[in-house]
Amino acid sequence: STYGGPYLGNDNHDTVAPVGTINGQKQLQIVLPPSGESATLTLVTTSYAAGDNYEVRGSTDPNYLSDPSFQCTDCPDSGVITAWKRVYLETDKMFRTGALLTADAPAGATVLSVSSVAGFVAPKGKTPGSNVVVVHAPATAGGPIYFEPAPGDAPLAVASINSNKRQITLSRALIRSYTTASDPNQPWMSDGIGVVTGNATDFYSTNTSFIAGLLAPAFVEVVTIPVTTDPGYVPYYPNFVNPAETDLIDDGLRWFRNWGRPNRFCSIGGSFSGANLGNRLAGKRVAWTWVGKVESLVSSSNRSNLNGEATAHEMTHTWDVNQNFNNSGHCSNTYDYLMPSLLCLMRPGNDWFDSTGTAIKPEYYDGRVMYHYDAGALDTSEYLTIRLHPEPLQ
């Protein structure tokens, strides 16, 4: 059926047997169990085609199967059963104030050598030093991530600062060990330290609130992974500028807590990466939103919406959409399928700016996110690509 239009029969995408059968059959006859007992019938549904529909009907009249002209007026049925995908969303956030380690810090250490002491405050008189968190991730994705103070640890604060040596002395010894990058040309691979005040503004955080509503028409349920003991800390890094994007790829993967688990996606808030609003990690289920850049482009009242739309755009890339356009996953000359005067969410970055190339178009911070549906386009719709994407996604 036309996308978003009325349901049409027999329009499922996955019709390969045994999908849509019970015991391998589209129609079957069973012997009813004795009164008071039940029988279990298992309907085989699609393993990937979200939005495919099924219905099971039954009758005690033997003519139901044998007579093509049989009119069933009171046949019990299951109602329409619709297949949905379920994905899990991890959200991670970069410290706004922090630094990377420039020397290893074993357990028991109290002095950290860091890339910068800017933003850290030493105690003065009755004013305490900055409260801080030290964070560690392995050099390769999938290993243990830890931080301190973790729940149950004693607080950690700045006791003194040596600006000349770029060193921070902590209020207590470290409980765990932390490492710096093995290659000095890859500083983003170092562990880090960040300042926390207890405010949401301590971090570059993504606005993921538009994603569930955007994907629901594609029959995808988005479950946000709850923050329990790990808040999703990522060390501060000022600007990812490596031409090969090695920096943002390596850093994104190593901090992805659910890396390698099926149907897990990750949205990470970061500072800047040149002029970009975000970056998807090619072939991965991870995407950055450059919150620092987003906030530099619009007024404070519009930042949340632009953050949300940029985040929805980047997370859509993680579904491998628009590959036929050959435009880095963006669509070309396509519009919001319900309001053709507006552009599709997946238009390339230059289409998000007005004719001056400096101001974001208001439609990209109006809180409305929508894909295109164009039967004549090289890629008909992001909705259909997402619906039919093979599972599990990893």
N, C-alpha and C positions, 0 to 999 in steps of 0.2 A: 504494500500500500504506500501511497505518498507519505513522506515523513511527516508525522504530526497529524495525518489525516485519519479518517475512520478505519476501523479494523476491517481487513479483508481476509476471507478464509484462504487457507493453503498458501500463505505467503511467508512461511518460515524459511530462514536462511540455511539452517542445518537440517537436512533431510536424509542424511546417510544412515542406513540401518545400523544398529537397532534403535536409533533415536525415534521417539514417538510411538514406541510399541510397549506392550505388556507381554512378557514371556516370548518376545520376538514376533508378536503378531499385532496387526492393527485391529483385528476383530477376533474375539475368542469367546468360547462358551465354557462356563465353569459349573461345577456342582456346588450348590449352596451348602454351607455347613449346617449341622443340626442347630436347632433353636437354642439361643443363648451363647453360641460360639461365633467366632469371626474368622474370616479368611483375609490374608494379606496379598495384595496385588501391587507390583512395583512398576511404576511408569518410568521408562528410560527417557531422560531429557537431554538436551544439548549440554556439552561440556564447555561451550564458549560463546554461543550466539545469544547474547542478552537481548531480550525483547521477543524471542520466539514464544509462541503460545500453544497451549495444549488444553484439551478438555476430554474428560472420561465420562461416558454415558452408559447406562445399563438398563436392562428391562428383563422382566420374568417371562415375557412373551417370546416364544421361540421364533415367531415370524420376524422379529427385529433384525436378525442376521440374514434370513433366507429370502425375505420379500423386499425387493428394491423400492416398492411403492408404499411400504409400511409407514404409517403416520404415527409418530410417537407423541402422545399428548401429555403423558404424566411420567416420562422416564426420568429417574433421578440422575443428576450429573454433579460433577465435581466443581462446576464453575470454571472460569478460564484460569489456567495456571500459567503464569508468566515467568520466564527465566530471567534472573538478575545476576550481575556480577557483584562481588563484594571486594573492596580494596581497603587497605589500612594505611592511614596517613600519619607519618611521623613529622613533627615540626621541631626544628632546631634553630638556635638563635645565637648570633655573634655578640660578644661584649662590645659596647660602644667605647668604653675606655679600658685599655689593657695593653699588653705587650707579649711578645714571644720570648721564650727562653733562648739565651745565646750560649749557655753552658749547662751540662747535665746537673741535676740536683737530686742526689740520693736521699733516701729516707734518713731523717735525722738532721738534714741541712736546715739552716736558718737564713742563709743569704742566697738570693737569686740574682744571676746576671741576666739582664733583659735588654730587649731591642730599644726600649725607650722608657723613661720614667715620667713622661708627660701624663698628667691626669691623676697620678698617684699623690696622696697627701700624707706627709709624716705627722705624727702627733705634735701638738704645740699647746703648751699650757693645759687647759682642761679639754681642749679639742682633740678627740682621738684620731688616730690614723685611719686611712681608708680600709674598710672591710674588703677582703679579697677572696677569690676562689682560684685555685690552681687546677688545671685540667690536663688530662693525658688521653691520647688516642694512639693506637699502633700505627706503624708506617704503612701497613696494608689493611685494606678494608676487612671487616669481620672480626677483628680481635677485640679484647676487652678495653672498654673505655671507663675511666674513673676520674674522680675529682675529690678535692677536699677544700673546705670542710664538707664531708658527706653527712647525712643524718646520723646523729650521735657523736660526731666529732666536736672537739672544742673549737670555738671561733678562731678565725685567722685574720690578722690585720697587719698593716704596715707599721713597723716599729721605728724605722729610720730609712733615709734615702741618701745614697751617695751618687749625686748627679754626675760627677766627673767619671766615675767608674761604671755608671749606669747599673747600679746594684740596689736591690731592695732587701732590707733586713726584715724578717717576719717576726710576729709576736710570739711564735712558738716554733718548735721543730716540725718538719714535715713528717707525716706518718707513712707516706708512700713515695716512690721514686718517680722522677720526671726527666724527660730527655729532650735534647735539642736535635735538629736535623743532622743526619749523617753527612749530607752534602751542603756546604755553606751557600751554594748557589740556589738552594731550595729552602729558604727560611720558613716557608709556609708549612713545612713538615715538622716544625718544632711544636712542643707543648707550650702552653701559655698561662698567663695570669690575668684576671680581669677584676675590675672594681664593681662591687654590688652595694646598693643603697637600700634595696627593698622596693624600688619603684620599677614599673614596666619600662620606663625610659632607660633602664640600664642596658638594654639590648636592642639590636636591629632585629625586630621580629616581623614575620610575614603575617599578612591578613589572609587566612585561608577560608574565611566565612562564605565566599561565593562558590567554592568548589562543589559542595554537595548538591546545591540547587542546579548548577550547570550540568552536572553529570547525570542527575536523576532522569531527564528525558532520554538518555542513552541506556537507561535501566542499569545504572551502576550505583550501588550503595557505598558511600564513603564513611568509614568508621575511623574517627580520630583516635590514635593511640594515646591513652591517658598518660599524663605526666605523673609519675609516682615518685620514685626516689631519684630519677635522673631528669633534670630540667631541660636537657638538650643544649648544654653550653658548647660554644665554639669560640676559640681564641680570636682576639681582634687582629685583623689584617687590613691595612688601610686601602689597598687598591690592587686588584688582580689584573695584571697587565701583560702576562706572558703571551706572546703571539700565538703559540700553539695551545693556549689555555691549559697547559699542564698544571699550573698553580691551582686554578679553581676546580679542576677535575680531581687532582690528588686530594686536595683539602676537603672537597665535598664527599668523596667516597670514604675517607678515613673516619669522618664524624657521623656517618650514617649508621645509627645503632642497630637497625634491623636489616642491614645489608645481607643479601643472599636468601632471605626468607620470602616465600611466594606471596605475590600480590601486595607487597609492601612498597610504599612510595615515600619520598622524603622531600619536604619543602624547607629550605634553609634561608634564613635572613642574613644578609651580609652588608658590607659597607658600600664599596664601589668596584666596578670593573670597567674603566673607561667611561664611555657614553651610554653603555647598555643599561636597560632597566632590569634585565635578568639574563640568565643563561641556563639552558638545559645541558646536562651531561650526556653527550651523544651515546645512544645505546643503553643508557641506564635509566633507572626510575628515580632520579634525583634532579632537582632544579634549584637554582639560586634565585632569589629576588634581591636586587641591590637597593636596599631600603634607603641607604644614604643618598643615592642618586635620585630615587623617587621623591624623597622629601625636598630635594633641591629644586624641583621643577614646578611644584604647585604650592598653593597656600596651605597653612596648617589644617584648615577645614576640609580640604580635598585630599589630604595625604592618605587617609585610610582607604578611600575608594580606589585611588590610583594604585596603591600597594596591593589591594585585593584583586584588581583587574590584571595587573602585571603578574601576580602570583598565579592566578587562574590560567593566564596565557602560558606561562612557563610550565606549569604542571600538565597542561594539555599536551605540550611537546613530548612529555614522557610516555605518551601513548603512540608515538611514531605516526602522527597524522600527516596528511598532505604530502606524502612522498612523491606522488606523481607530478606535483607542481614543480619539483626540482628547485625549490626556493627555501632550503633549510627548514622545511617543515611548516612554512607559512603558505597561506592561500593567496591567490592573485585575483584582483578585481571581483571579489565576492563580498556579499553583504549579509547582514543579519537576516535570517530566513523569515522572521516574523515582522521585521520593520526594514524594508529595503532602503530607506534613507540613511540607515546606520551601517557602519562597516562591521564585518565579521571580527570577532575577538582575535582571530589568528592572522590578521594582516601583519606584514612585516613592520619592524620598528619605525621606519621612516614614515609610514602611513599613520602613525600615532601622533605625528607632529603637524602643525599647521603649515601654511605656505612659507612662513619665515624660517621654518626648521628649528625654532627655538622654544615654541610653546606647545604643550600637549593639547590635543583637541578635547573639548569638554566631554565628548561621548565616551572617552576612556577613563573618566573619573565620575561618571554619573551613577555608578552602582549597578548598571545593567550589563550582563555578560551573556553573549549568545553566539552560536556558531552559524555557518552558512549551510544552506541546503540548496544545491543547484544541480539538477539532473544532467545539465550540459557541461558541467565543469570537469576538469581532469580528475579531481577528487570530489565526488558528489557531496560529501559532508563529513566533518569531523565526528558527528554523532554516529554515523554508520561505521566508520573506522573503529571507533571505541567499542561499539556494540559487538563487532565481529573480531576483535583482537584475540588471538589465541591465548589460552591460559594454560598453566599459571604464568603470570608476568613476573619476571625476575631481572 
